[in-house]
Amino acid sequence: MDSARGAVDETIGEQLTGMNDERNDQILARITPSVPRRLFALGVLGALGFLLVYLAFSIPSGSGLVSGMLVVFGVLALVLCVRMYRATARSLILTQDELRDSEGTVIARLQDVERVERGAFAFKPSNGFLLHLTTSHSRRWEPGLWWRLGRRVGVGGTISGAEGRNMADLLSVALQQRQANDPG
């Protein structure tokens, strides 16, 4: 019985520490945007866009500049709503090697993560966390799910707080294990 338990503990330890040389695509955590948050965010953005366009056409025609600005901002809000709809249809997946979305876009490699922030005063999305990377990456924004700007990656928005905390904790543990295994 003890030998079987030891073998299981060794296998789990090997998975967590990433000792094996082959690429490990085992999913450690998955974040899927919650439906109520997603619907609320899309509803607010869509309503804002329609309201701005409606206001542009309902105010007296004396101020063309104001009407034009309202139309532009309304259309931008509607475009952002469509982008958020597409982005929040995906989920985020944490593996032993990387954080990626369900379409395969790599958000950050775990070897590049310097630290994880999820405190109350961290500049992070709602219910999410912030990753500080060792190298700078291209800018990208998936509204309601994640953003990347230079050496920072923010994850959160329409996600569940429990899922966000769980993934941040797993990233912190992986980072601590990597630092403990570093000979330098």
C-alpha angles and dihedrals in degrees: 000000000000092000091054091049090049091052091051092048090049092051092049091047091050091051093049097045094043093228094154116093099220121087110272113215095174109137111239096178140357128201119200118182110251114248097230093050091045093050092046093050093046091046093051094047093044092047091049091051094048092044093052093049091045091050091049091059098038100053118090113277093243094098112051093167093057092046091050093050091049091052092048093049091044092052090046090053090050092048089049089050091055091047090050091049090055095042096048091050086074129072131219119242127199116202131171090269108032153001110242140157125251091264091059100257107149110228098179137345113232091230088062095052112109099176143342122230125192103149125133093257098043116118093245139130121268114287089000145093141240126238121205110206130203093226132043119248136190119284117259136163128195102181114233094010116050146333135198124203118171109303095352131085121188119199122190144053110124095023128109115264092228093053091047092050091047093053092044090051092050090050091049092050092048090050092050091049091050091050091048091051094046109107091203 
